[in-house]
Amino acid sequence: MNKKQKIIKKMAKRAKARENQKEHPVQGGQKPKYISKAERAKMEADAATATNQGSEADSSTAQDE
């Protein structure tokens, strides 16, 4: 392989390496953050208590009238 071909190969390799270092946007949007099973259970419990408190407040105002 002659000197010119070696230089061309090295330059192409460097260009490819630089291209790989760039950050490419994820196609299809961002992946949602992982939520553990315990966190999901905690969120469901919080939602359930919030719904129960909301329904208790509605029923207490209905009884006051």
N, C-alpha and C positions, 0 to 999 in steps of 0.2 A: 504494500500500500504506500503510495507516495505521500509526501509531506502535506500537500494541499488537501488530499482526501482526509487525512488524520485531523487537520484543523477543522474542516467542515463537519466531521463527525462529532468532535468535541463541542463545537459551537451548538450543534443541534441538540446534543445531550444536555448542555447547560440551559438552553432555552426551554427544553421539556421540563427540567427540574424547577426552573422559575415558574413555569405555568402550573405545576403541581402544588407549589407553595401558596398560590393565590387562593383566597377563600371564594368558593362558588356558592351561590344561593341554592338552598334545597328546593328542588322542584316539588310542587304540590303543597307548598306551605310548610310551616314549621311543625315538627313532631310535638304532640302535647307532652307536657312534663309528666313523669311517672308519679303516680300516687299509690302509696303502699296500701295494702289491704286494711291495716289498722287505721290509717288516715281516712280511707273511704268510709269505714264503719263509724269513725268519730264524726265525719261530716254528715252522715245519714242521721246519727243520733241528734246532732245539733239541729238539723232541719226538722226532725220529728218533734223536738221540744219546742221549737219556734212555732210550728203549726199548732201544737196543743195550746201554747200560751195565747196564740192569736184567737183560737176558737173559744177559749175560756173568757177572754176579754169581750168577745162578741156576745156570748151567752149572759155575762154579768150585766152588760148594758141593756140587753133585751129585758132582763128581769127588773131592772130599775125603772123602766118605763111603764 
